[in-house]
Amino acid sequence: MEAKKRSLIHLVMMENISAIATLSEEMEIPRDEVITLIKELQEEGKLKGVLTQDEKRFFKSEVKVSEAPIIEREIDELTFLKFNARPGTILAIIGLIVIVVGACLNSFLDIQNISDYSAILIFVGLCIMLIGLFWIAQRKTPE
């Protein structure tokens, strides 16, 4: 009986076998006897772990932590996140402000000469805003 207990401890602790059916096959004893041995070893304190409710698996509580060195990886920022959209946003907002100023001048002043200049101002603001939007649109999407 002691040889079976030692064999069971070896299979669970060293071979990391948790399935009762596999333990039964390896030890060449019935499933019920394996469960009985596990319960006896738990009572003796030689085997620590949890037997599942359906009694199909035994999970040991002493899990070994790997001694392999931890290699820290340097996480590179994705290329599409490096794109600076701030200048394009600023240009688009400036263009919108110029358009609004030109529209206000055109609607509130009745002088023909000012009206011509305000139309030019609206066109310039539209060009500035389109350049800013084009700059923003140059951002590459992730593949």
N, CA and C atoms as an extended XYZ file, in Angstrom:
429
Properties=species:S:1:pos:R:3:atomname:S:1:resname:S:1:resid:I:1 pbc="F F F"
N         0.822       -1.194        0.000 N   MET     1
C         0.000        0.000        0.000 CA  MET     1
C         0.867        1.260        0.000 C   MET     1
N         1.986        1.212        0.730 N   GLU     2
C         2.889        2.367        0.784 CA  GLU     2
C         3.513        2.638       -0.585 C   GLU     2
N         3.776        1.601       -1.326 N   ALA     3
C         4.353        1.764       -2.667 CA  ALA     3
C         3.352        2.469       -3.587 C   ALA     3
N         2.082        2.129       -3.447 N   LYS     4
C         1.044        2.782       -4.259 CA  LYS     4
C         0.912        4.247       -3.879 C   LYS     4
N         1.024        4.530       -2.573 N   LYS     5
C         0.934        5.920       -2.124 CA  LYS     5
C         2.109        6.735       -2.653 C   LYS     5
N         3.309        6.147       -2.577 N   ARG     6
C         4.482        6.848       -3.108 CA  ARG     6
C         4.362        7.067       -4.610 C   ARG     6
N         3.844        6.070       -5.291 N   SER     7
C         3.641        6.179       -6.734 CA  SER     7
C         2.624        7.273       -7.065 C   SER     7
N         1.549        7.321       -6.277 N   LEU     8
C         0.522        8.346       -6.490 CA  LEU     8
C         1.084        9.736       -6.235 C   LEU     8
N         1.849        9.884       -5.157 N   ILE     9
C         2.465       11.190       -4.861 CA  ILE     9
C         3.400       11.597       -5.985 C   ILE     9
N         4.181       10.645       -6.484 N   HIS    10
C         5.097       10.949       -7.592 CA  HIS    10
C         4.336       11.392       -8.845 C   HIS    10
N         3.278       10.670       -9.179 N   LEU    11
C         2.515       11.012      -10.392 CA  LEU    11
C         1.856       12.381      -10.272 C   LEU    11
N         1.344       12.694       -9.098 N   VAL    12
C         0.655       13.979       -8.929 CA  VAL    12
C         1.651       15.131       -8.827 C   VAL    12
N         2.687       14.955       -8.005 N   MET    13
C         3.603       16.058       -7.741 CA  MET    13
C         4.665       16.240       -8.836 C   MET    13
N         5.220       15.160       -9.324 N   MET    14
C         6.316       15.272      -10.287 CA  MET    14
C         5.844       15.243      -11.738 C   MET    14
N         4.877       14.390      -12.016 N   GLU    15
C         4.407       14.231      -13.389 CA  GLU    15
C         3.249       15.156      -13.724 C   GLU    15
N         2.708       15.845      -12.719 N   ASN    16
C         1.612       16.802      -12.886 CA  ASN    16
C         0.368       16.193      -13.532 C   ASN    16
N         0.044       15.002      -13.153 N   ILE    17
C        -1.160       14.345      -13.667 CA  ILE    17
C        -2.308       14.681      -12.728 C   ILE    17
N        -3.406       15.139      -13.276 N   SER    18
C        -4.537       15.525      -12.432 CA  SER    18
C        -5.777       14.671      -12.687 C   SER    18
N        -5.868       13.993      -13.798 N   ALA    19
C        -7.050       13.194      -14.111 CA  ALA    19
C        -6.998       11.869      -13.353 C   ALA    19
N        -8.085       11.567      -12.651 N   ILE    20
C        -8.165       10.339      -11.872 CA  ILE    20
C        -8.088        9.118      -12.787 C   ILE    20
N        -8.697        9.201      -13.959 N   ALA    21
C        -8.666        8.084      -14.909 CA  ALA    21
C        -7.233        7.795      -15.351 C   ALA    21
N        -6.457        8.828      -15.598 N   THR    22
C        -5.070        8.646      -16.010 CA  THR    22
C        -4.241        8.065      -14.871 C   THR    22
N        -4.485        8.574      -13.654 N   LEU    23
C        -3.782        8.028      -12.495 CA  LEU    23
C        -4.112        6.545      -12.317 C   LEU    23
N        -5.381        6.205      -12.522 N   SER    24
C        -5.815        4.813      -12.398 CA  SER    24
C        -5.114        3.930      -13.425 C   SER    24
N        -4.987        4.409      -14.658 N   GLU    25
C        -4.313        3.635      -15.705 CA  GLU    25
C        -2.826        3.480      -15.411 C   GLU    25
N        -2.192        4.568      -14.973 N   GLU    26
C        -0.751        4.529      -14.703 CA  GLU    26
C        -0.421        3.594      -13.546 C   GLU    26
N        -1.254        3.619      -12.518 N   MET    27
C        -0.991        2.798      -11.333 CA  MET    27
C        -1.588        1.397      -11.454 C   MET    27
N        -2.414        1.188      -12.463 N   GLU    28
C        -3.065       -0.095      -12.734 CA  GLU    28
C        -3.912       -0.567      -11.552 C   GLU    28
N        -4.687        0.382      -11.005 N   ILE    29
C        -5.640        0.074       -9.932 CA  ILE    29
C        -6.974        0.717      -10.276 C   ILE    29
N        -8.069        0.271       -9.669 N   PRO    30
C        -9.376        0.854       -9.980 CA  PRO    30
C        -9.466        2.329       -9.559 C   PRO    30
N       -10.365        3.027      -10.228 N   ARG    31
C       -10.578        4.464      -10.003 CA  ARG    31
C       -10.947        4.756       -8.555 C   ARG    31
N       -11.819        3.949       -7.974 N   ASP    32
C       -12.268        4.171       -6.598 CA  ASP    32
C       -11.117        4.042       -5.606 C   ASP    32
N       -10.207        3.145       -5.885 N   GLU    33
C        -9.058        2.966       -5.002 CA  GLU    33
C        -8.121        4.173       -5.063 C   GLU    33
N        -7.988        4.777       -6.267 N   VAL    34
C        -7.176        5.985       -6.419 CA  VAL    34
C        -7.773        7.114       -5.584 C   VAL    34
N        -9.089        7.252       -5.648 N   ILE    35
C        -9.755        8.300       -4.879 CA  ILE    35
C        -9.565        8.072       -3.380 C   ILE    35
N        -9.670        6.828       -2.950 N   THR    36
C        -9.468        6.489       -1.546 CA  THR    36
C        -8.033        6.815       -1.121 C   THR    36
N        -7.058        6.472       -1.961 N   LEU    37
C        -5.660        6.785       -1.656 CA  LEU    37
C        -5.429        8.295       -1.554 C   LEU    37
N        -6.041        9.051       -2.457 N   ILE    38
C        -5.892       10.507       -2.429 CA  ILE    38
C        -6.440       11.066       -1.123 C   ILE    38
N        -7.613       10.604       -0.714 N   LYS    39
C        -8.227       11.085        0.526 CA  LYS    39
C        -7.368       10.714        1.741 C   LYS    39
N        -6.796        9.521        1.733 N   GLU    40
C        -5.922        9.112        2.837 CA  GLU    40
C        -4.669        9.981        2.890 C   GLU    40
N        -4.079       10.228        1.731 N   LEU    41
C        -2.870       11.059        1.689 CA  LEU    41
C        -3.160       12.500        2.105 C   LEU    41
N        -4.355       12.981        1.790 N   GLN    42
C        -4.731       14.325        2.223 CA  GLN    42
C        -4.871       14.369        3.744 C   GLN    42
N        -5.454       13.346        4.329 N   GLU    43
C        -5.617       13.289        5.782 CA  GLU    43
C        -4.260       13.201        6.480 C   GLU    43
N        -3.330       12.480        5.889 N   GLU    44
C        -1.992       12.348        6.454 CA  GLU    44
C        -1.167       13.615        6.262 C   GLU    44
N        -1.580       14.470        5.333 N   GLY    45
C        -0.846       15.708        5.069 CA  GLY    45
C         0.282       15.546        4.072 C   GLY    45
N         0.359       14.413        3.412 N   LYS    46
C         1.416       14.173        2.429 CA  LYS    46
C         1.070       14.718        1.048 C   LYS    46
N        -0.210       14.940        0.815 N   LEU    47
C        -0.669       15.428       -0.484 CA  LEU    47
C        -1.648       16.567       -0.228 C   LEU    47
N        -1.351       17.707       -0.807 N   LYS    48
C        -2.218       18.865       -0.604 CA  LYS    48
C        -2.843       19.240       -1.935 C   LYS    48
N        -4.151       19.423       -1.884 N   GLY    49
C        -4.853       19.793       -3.103 CA  GLY    49
C        -6.348       19.651       -2.929 C   GLY    49
N        -7.063       19.699       -4.044 N   VAL    50
C        -8.524       19.662       -4.020 CA  VAL    50
C        -9.006       18.604       -5.004 C   VAL    50
N        -9.890       17.770       -4.534 N   LEU    51
C       -10.554       16.785       -5.374 CA  LEU    51
C       -11.856       17.403       -5.857 C   LEU    51
N       -12.107       17.369       -7.157 N   THR    52
C       -13.325       17.996       -7.683 CA  THR    52
C       -14.554       17.257       -7.186 C   THR    52
N       -15.712       17.918       -7.273 N   GLN    53
C       -16.962       17.338       -6.767 CA  GLN    53
C       -17.321       16.043       -7.481 C   GLN    53
N       -17.097       16.006       -8.778 N   ASP    54
C       -17.433       14.786       -9.526 CA  ASP    54
C       -16.343       13.710       -9.397 C   ASP    54
N       -15.293       14.033       -8.668 N   GLU    55
C       -14.174       13.130       -8.394 CA  GLU    55
C       -13.517       12.600       -9.665 C   GLU    55
N       -13.383       13.486      -10.662 N   LYS    56
C       -12.709       13.101      -11.902 CA  LYS    56
C       -11.300       13.677      -11.982 C   LYS    56
N       -11.029       14.695      -11.146 N   ARG    57
C        -9.722       15.348      -11.181 CA  ARG    57
C        -9.268       15.685       -9.767 C   ARG    57
N        -7.950       15.717       -9.603 N   PHE    58
C        -7.347       16.167       -8.352 CA  PHE    58
C        -6.351       17.255       -8.699 C   PHE    58
N        -6.576       18.441       -8.157 N   PHE    59
C        -5.687       19.565       -8.430 CA  PHE    59
C        -4.818       19.819       -7.203 C   PHE    59
N        -3.514       19.736       -7.402 N   LYS    60
C        -2.609       19.982       -6.284 CA  LYS    60
C        -2.562       21.479       -5.993 C   LYS    60
N        -2.316       21.806       -4.724 N   SER    61
C        -2.289       23.217       -4.345 CA  SER    61
C        -0.880       23.772       -4.374 C   SER    61
N         0.112       22.926       -4.436 N   GLU    62
C         1.497       23.376       -4.495 CA  GLU    62
C         1.936       23.443       -5.946 C   GLU    62
N         1.781       24.593       -6.539 N   VAL    63
C         2.139       24.769       -7.942 CA  VAL    63
C         3.530       25.377       -8.006 C   VAL    63
N         4.389       24.779       -8.813 N   LYS    64
C         5.747       25.290       -8.960 CA  LYS    64
C         5.741       26.503       -9.881 C   LYS    64
N         6.476       27.501       -9.475 N   VAL    65
C         6.638       28.675      -10.313 CA  VAL    65
C         7.892       28.476      -11.143 C   VAL    65
N         7.781       28.763      -12.401 N   SER    66
C         8.909       28.575      -13.297 CA  SER    66
C        10.074       29.463      -12.882 C   SER    66
N        11.276       28.903      -12.969 N   GLU    67
C        12.461       29.657      -12.618 CA  GLU    67
C        13.100       30.312      -13.842 C   GLU    67
N        12.424       30.253      -14.956 N   ALA    68
C        12.944       30.869      -16.177 CA  ALA    68
C        12.986       32.384      -15.989 C   ALA    68
N        14.009       33.026      -16.502 N   PRO    69
C        14.095       34.475      -16.330 CA  PRO    69
C        12.985       35.195      -17.096 C   PRO    69
N        12.526       36.256      -16.495 N   ILE    70
C        11.477       37.058      -17.130 CA  ILE    70
C        12.156       38.056      -18.056 C   ILE    70
N        11.779       37.990      -19.295 N   ILE    71
C        12.355       38.884      -20.295 CA  ILE    71
C        11.388       40.036      -20.513 C   ILE    71
N        11.856       41.220      -20.179 N   GLU    72
C        11.005       42.386      -20.365 CA  GLU    72
C        11.054       42.805      -21.828 C   GLU    72
N         9.872       43.032      -22.364 N   ARG    73
C         9.791       43.455      -23.756 CA  ARG    73
C         9.553       44.952      -23.804 C   ARG    73
N        10.164       45.548      -24.766 N   GLU    74
C         9.940       46.963      -24.976 CA  GLU    74
C         8.758       47.086      -25.936 C   GLU    74
N         7.702       47.683      -25.460 N   ILE    75
C         6.499       47.794      -26.277 CA  ILE    75
C         6.637       49.023      -27.163 C   ILE    75
N         6.712       48.759      -28.455 N   ASP    76
C         6.812       49.859      -29.408 CA  ASP    76
C         5.424       50.409      -29.677 C   ASP    76
N         5.371       51.726      -29.760 N   GLU    77
C         4.100       52.365      -30.071 CA  GLU    77
C         3.781       52.100      -31.540 C   GLU    77
N         2.535       51.833      -31.822 N   LEU    78
C         2.136       51.544      -33.191 CA  LEU    78
C         2.363       52.772      -34.062 C   LEU    78
N         2.716       52.529      -35.321 N   THR    79
C         3.094       53.630      -36.208 CA  THR    79
C         1.946       54.602      -36.458 C   THR    79
N         0.709       54.078      -36.531 N   PHE    80
C        -0.392       54.990      -36.809 CA  PHE    80
C        -0.744       55.841      -35.591 C   PHE    80
N        -0.242       55.469      -34.409 N   LEU    81
C        -0.484       56.287      -33.224 CA  LEU    81
C         0.553       57.394      -33.074 C   LEU    81
N         1.678       57.300      -33.789 N   LYS    82
C         2.735       58.305      -33.701 CA  LYS    82
C         2.399       59.557      -34.504 C   LYS    82
N         1.415       59.487      -35.345 N   PHE    83
C         1.072       60.615      -36.209 CA  PHE    83
C         0.550       61.775      -35.374 C   PHE    83
N         1.083       62.965      -35.598 N   ASN    84
C         0.664       64.154      -34.857 CA  ASN    84
C        -0.387       64.897      -35.674 C   ASN    84
N        -1.632       64.827      -35.238 N   ALA    85
C        -2.726       65.476      -35.955 CA  ALA    85
C        -2.991       66.889      -35.441 C   ALA    85
N        -2.248       67.327      -34.428 N   ARG    86
C        -2.497       68.644      -33.833 CA  ARG    86
C        -2.333       69.805      -34.830 C   ARG    86
N        -1.275       69.857      -35.652 N   PRO    87
C        -1.170       70.975      -36.608 CA  PRO    87
C        -2.350       71.024      -37.588 C   PRO    87
N        -2.788       69.865      -38.047 N   GLY    88
C        -3.930       69.828      -38.956 CA  GLY    88
C        -5.207       70.307      -38.278 C   GLY    88
N        -5.391       69.933      -37.027 N   THR    89
C        -6.565       70.372      -36.281 CA  THR    89
C        -6.541       71.878      -36.080 C   THR    89
N        -5.373       72.400      -35.745 N   ILE    90
C        -5.247       73.849      -35.543 CA  ILE    90
C        -5.520       74.593      -36.847 C   ILE    90
N        -4.976       74.090      -37.950 N   LEU    91
C        -5.226       74.736      -39.254 CA  LEU    91
C        -6.706       74.701      -39.615 C   LEU    91
N        -7.367       73.586      -39.366 N   ALA    92
C        -8.793       73.482      -39.690 CA  ALA    92
C        -9.606       74.454      -38.843 C   ALA    92
N        -9.261       74.591      -37.570 N   ILE    93
C        -9.995       75.533      -36.703 CA  ILE    93
C        -9.734       76.969      -37.128 C   ILE    93
N        -8.478       77.303      -37.476 N   ILE    94
C        -8.175       78.660      -37.956 CA  ILE    94
C        -8.945       78.951      -39.234 C   ILE    94
N        -8.982       77.978      -40.156 N   GLY    95
C        -9.738       78.167      -41.394 CA  GLY    95
C       -11.214       78.389      -41.122 C   GLY    95
N       -11.786       77.662      -40.189 N   LEU    96
C       -13.193       77.840      -39.833 CA  LEU    96
C       -13.438       79.229      -39.236 C   LEU    96
N       -12.506       79.687      -38.400 N   ILE    97
C       -12.644       81.037      -37.810 CA  ILE    97
C       -12.588       82.102      -38.898 C   ILE    97
N       -11.678       81.930      -39.861 N   VAL    98
C       -11.565       82.893      -40.968 CA  VAL    98
C       -12.852       82.895      -41.802 C   VAL    98
N       -13.436       81.735      -42.030 N   ILE    99
C       -14.697       81.647      -42.778 CA  ILE    99
C       -15.811       82.372      -42.034 C   ILE    99
N       -15.884       82.168      -40.728 N   VAL   100
C       -16.928       82.815      -39.922 CA  VAL   100
C       -16.749       84.334      -39.935 C   VAL   100
N       -15.497       84.795      -39.809 N   VAL   101
C       -15.227       86.243      -39.849 CA  VAL   101
C       -15.621       86.810      -41.212 C   VAL   101
N       -15.267       86.125      -42.270 N   GLY   102
C       -15.632       86.585      -43.619 CA  GLY   102
C       -17.136       86.606      -43.817 C   GLY   102
N       -17.841       85.600      -43.315 N   ALA   103
C       -19.298       85.573      -43.447 CA  ALA   103
C       -19.943       86.690      -42.640 C   ALA   103
N       -19.417       86.989      -41.443 N   CYS   104
C       -19.957       88.081      -40.628 CA  CYS   104
C       -19.741       89.425      -41.317 C   CYS   104
N       -18.545       89.635      -41.857 N   LEU   105
C       -18.279       90.893      -42.583 CA  LEU   105
C       -19.206       91.028      -43.779 C   LEU   105
N       -19.434       89.954      -44.485 N   ASN   106
C       -20.280       89.987      -45.676 CA  ASN   106
C       -21.738       90.264      -45.326 C   ASN   106
N       -22.208       89.742      -44.220 N   SER   107
C       -23.625       89.900      -43.906 CA  SER   107
C       -23.951       91.197      -43.168 C   SER   107
N       -23.004       91.744      -42.396 N   PHE   108
C       -23.321       92.936      -41.599 CA  PHE   108
C       -22.910       94.253      -42.256 C   PHE   108
N       -22.013       94.210      -43.216 N   LEU   109
C       -21.589       95.448      -43.871 CA  LEU   109
C       -22.145       95.487      -45.297 C   LEU   109
N       -22.710       96.637      -45.641 N   ASP   110
C       -23.330       96.770      -46.961 CA  ASP   110
C       -22.410       97.419      -47.979 C   ASP   110
N       -21.198       97.711      -47.633 N   ILE   111
C       -20.269       98.357      -48.549 CA  ILE   111
C       -19.771       97.297      -49.545 C   ILE   111
N       -19.870       97.650      -50.834 N   GLN   112
C       -19.520       96.712      -51.894 CA  GLN   112
C       -18.056       96.300      -51.833 C   GLN   112
N       -17.190       97.236      -51.561 N   ASN   113
C       -15.758       96.954      -51.510 CA  ASN   113
C       -15.439       95.948      -50.393 C   ASN   113
N       -16.061       96.132      -49.224 N   ILE   114
C       -15.855       95.219      -48.088 CA  ILE   114
C       -16.435       93.844      -48.435 C   ILE   114
N       -17.538       93.830      -49.142 N   SER   115
C       -18.180       92.585      -49.523 CA  SER   115
C       -17.265       91.751      -50.423 C   SER   115
N       -16.534       92.393      -51.310 N   ASP   116
C       -15.585       91.680      -52.169 CA  ASP   116
C       -14.444       91.091      -51.340 C   ASP   116
N       -13.945       91.900      -50.413 N   TYR   117
C       -12.868       91.413      -49.558 CA  TYR   117
C       -13.334       90.269      -48.649 C   TYR   117
N       -14.557       90.332      -48.196 N   SER   118
C       -15.070       89.269      -47.328 CA  SER   118
C       -15.235       87.953      -48.116 C   SER   118
N       -15.602       88.038      -49.403 N   ALA   119
C       -15.705       86.839      -50.234 CA  ALA   119
C       -14.316       86.216      -50.417 C   ALA   119
N       -13.311       87.061      -50.603 N   ILE   120
C       -11.932       86.564      -50.711 CA  ILE   120
C       -11.502       85.933      -49.385 C   ILE   120
N       -11.898       86.571      -48.280 N   LEU   121
C       -11.560       86.054      -46.947 CA  LEU   121
C       -12.208       84.684      -46.704 C   LEU   121
N       -13.452       84.538      -47.148 N   ILE   122
C       -14.135       83.245      -47.009 CA  ILE   122
C       -13.408       82.174      -47.831 C   ILE   122
N       -12.995       82.541      -49.034 N   PHE   123
C       -12.277       81.584      -49.884 CA  PHE   123
C       -10.935       81.180      -49.268 C   PHE   123
N       -10.199       82.139      -48.721 N   VAL   124
C        -8.918       81.852      -48.079 CA  VAL   124
C        -9.132       80.959      -46.848 C   VAL   124
N       -10.163       81.267      -46.065 N   GLY   125
C       -10.483       80.445      -44.894 CA  GLY   125
C       -10.845       79.026      -45.289 C   GLY   125
N       -11.582       78.909      -46.391 N   LEU   126
C       -11.938       77.578      -46.890 CA  LEU   126
C       -10.690       76.802      -47.311 C   LEU   126
N        -9.752       77.483      -47.966 N   CYS   127
C        -8.500       76.825      -48.371 CA  CYS   127
C        -7.693       76.396      -47.147 C   CYS   127
N        -7.595       77.264      -46.141 N   ILE   128
C        -6.846       76.926      -44.924 CA  ILE   128
C        -7.493       75.730      -44.229 C   ILE   128
N        -8.824       75.733      -44.136 N   MET   129
C        -9.528       74.646      -43.479 CA  MET   129
C        -9.334       73.328      -44.241 C   MET   129
N        -9.379       73.361      -45.564 N   LEU   130
C        -9.175       72.157      -46.360 CA  LEU   130
C        -7.757       71.609      -46.218 C   LEU   130
N        -6.764       72.499      -46.128 N   ILE   131
C        -5.381       72.047      -45.908 CA  ILE   131
C        -5.270       71.342      -44.553 C   ILE   131
N        -5.896       71.918      -43.523 N   GLY   132
C        -5.880       71.291      -42.197 CA  GLY   132
C        -6.578       69.939      -42.198 C   GLY   132
N        -7.718       69.840      -42.867 N   LEU   133
C        -8.439       68.574      -42.942 CA  LEU   133
C        -7.652       67.533      -43.744 C   LEU   133
N        -6.956       67.989      -44.790 N   PHE   134
C        -6.121       67.084      -45.572 CA  PHE   134
C        -4.976       66.541      -44.711 C   PHE   134
N        -4.415       67.410      -43.882 N   TRP   135
C        -3.334       67.006      -42.989 CA  TRP   135
C        -3.828       65.916      -42.025 C   TRP   135
N        -5.010       66.112      -41.479 N   ILE   136
C        -5.598       65.120      -40.562 CA  ILE   136
C        -5.860       63.815      -41.299 C   ILE   136
N        -6.300       63.916      -42.558 N   ALA   137
C        -6.655       62.713      -43.332 CA  ALA   137
C        -5.424       61.890      -43.720 C   ALA   137
N        -4.226       62.426      -43.576 N   GLN   138
C        -2.999       61.696      -43.933 CA  GLN   138
C        -2.653       60.624      -42.913 C   GLN   138
N        -3.335       60.595      -41.795 N   ARG   139
C        -3.073       59.582      -40.766 CA  ARG   139
C        -3.404       58.199      -41.331 C   ARG   139
N        -2.446       57.299      -41.251 N   LYS   140
C        -2.627       55.945      -41.761 CA  LYS   140
C        -3.486       55.135      -40.791 C   LYS   140
N        -4.346       54.309      -41.335 N   THR   141
C        -5.175       53.456      -40.496 CA  THR   141
C        -4.429       52.162      -40.218 C   THR   141
N        -4.758       51.486      -39.115 N   PRO   142
C        -4.073       50.232      -38.828 CA  PRO   142
C        -4.433       49.163      -39.859 C   PRO   142
N        -3.467       48.322      -40.165 N   GLU   143
C        -3.698       47.277      -41.174 CA  GLU   143
C        -4.271       46.040      -40.545 C   GLU   143
